[in-house]
Amino acid sequence: MHEEPARALTARGAGSHGQEGLDRLCVLPEAATMGTAHARTGDQLLAELGPRRVFMMGDNPALPTMPPRPALADFFRLRLEPFTARHMLHSARRARELGLAEPVVLACLLHDISVAGLLRSHHGHWGAQMVAPYVSEEVAWAIRQHEILRFFPDASVGYDYPESYRQMFGPDYTPPAHVQDAWRSIRSHRWYMTARLVTLNDLYTFDQEEEVDIGEFEDVIGRHFRQPVQGLGFDGSPAAHMWRTMIWPNNFL
């Protein structure tokens, strides 16, 4: 049976950038729909417009309103998908309890931020780009490379291929050639262990019943995350558009 595309229809949303009083269609992005029953062509989408029906731009009233100058904690509380945000918080707490250096704790805190608020595919690369203007080069590199290292055991530190991956991807799944090439190239990197520690403190069982608040890491963030005074998304950095995308994730363009 063909499913109707999942999208929200909202009306008269506060702060909707001149669209007040109109029905606003929320269209899923192409990257999320191609190859699925949710895919829609441009002419199909245009056919849904009408005199009082437009594509959504600006705030979606179904989402919490972000402050004018959002900080990292605001994204954790108001935008990031709760399951993955909790996963990152638990990962960071685990790293801190083991007495690891604060940059490692921060990398654990941010390692899946793209999964939680932007894109899943190549999430380490996207996440590293998102945070690169605000963290050390080492932290951004570790976030990028944990995407690769998670597939490859390292007996020297007691890291095995996650058993949960056999269930999620299948028992015979093999990472593609570009991932294997990347693994071979980063094993001798000076920051290899920083990225490896992210995988060691990742929680592949996802057993996260205890709540952790981002405030627990306020000190680490304050020392190692350069929060722009203009707010994330409005500082003109090369990654600002990624944070604005999370503020307004349902914009048509």
Residue, then its C-alpha position, 0 to 999 in steps of 0.5 A: m500500500h502506498e503511504e502518503p508523504a509524512r508532512a505537517l500542515t500548520a496554520r497561523g503560526a506565530g513568528s511565521h515571517g509574513q505567513e500568518g493566517l496561511d496554511r503552510l505545507c511542511v515538505l520533507p527534504e529530498a535527502a530524506t525521501m528519495g528512494t522511498a514512498h515519501a518522495r514527491t516531484g516538484d510538480q506534485l508539490l506545486a500542485e498542493l499550493g493554493p491561494r491560502r496554502v504556501f510552503m513553510m518558511g520560518d518558525n514552525p509552531a509545532l517546535p519550541t521557539m529558539p531564543p534570539r541568540p541560541a547557545l549549544a545548550d538550547f539546541f540540546r534542549l529544544r532541537l536535538e532528537p531526545f533519544t540521540a541527545r540523551h545518548m551523547l550525554h551518557s557518552a560524555r558522562r561515561a568519559r568524564e567518570l573514566g577521568l578522560a581529558e575534557p576535549v575527549v569528553l566534549a567530543c563524546l558530547l557532540h559526536d552524534i550531533s548531526v544524527a540528532g539534528l541534521l543528517r544521519s548519512h556521513h554523520g561524523h563528517w557533517g557533525a565535524q563541520m558543524v562544530a569545527p569553528y567552535v572547538s579545537e581541530e583535534v575535537a573536530w577530527a575525532i568527531r569526523q573519524h569516529e564514523i570510520l573507527r566504529f566499524f573496526p575493532d582495536a584489541s589494544v584498547g579492548y574495542d570490539y565490533p559492536e554486537s548491536y551493529r549485527q542486528m542493525f546492519g546485518p551479520d554480513y555487512t561490510p563497510p564500503a571501500h571508501v570507509q576501509d580506505a579511510w581506516r587504513s589512512i587514519r590508524s597512524h594519525r597523531w589524534y587516532m586515540t582521541a577518536r578511538l576514545v569516542t568509540l570506546n565511550d559510545l553506548y552501542t546498547f542504547d540502554q539509557e534510562e537515567e536522564v542527564d541534563i546538558g547543564e552537567f557539562e556547562d563547565v566543559i562547554g565553557r572551557h572548550f566550546r567557543q560560543p559566538v556572542q551572536g548565537l549559533g547560526f548568526d555569527g557568519s561562520p562557515a557552519a552557521h547555515m547548519w545551525r540555522t537549518m536546525i533552528w528552521p528545519n522545515n523551511f522549504l528553501 
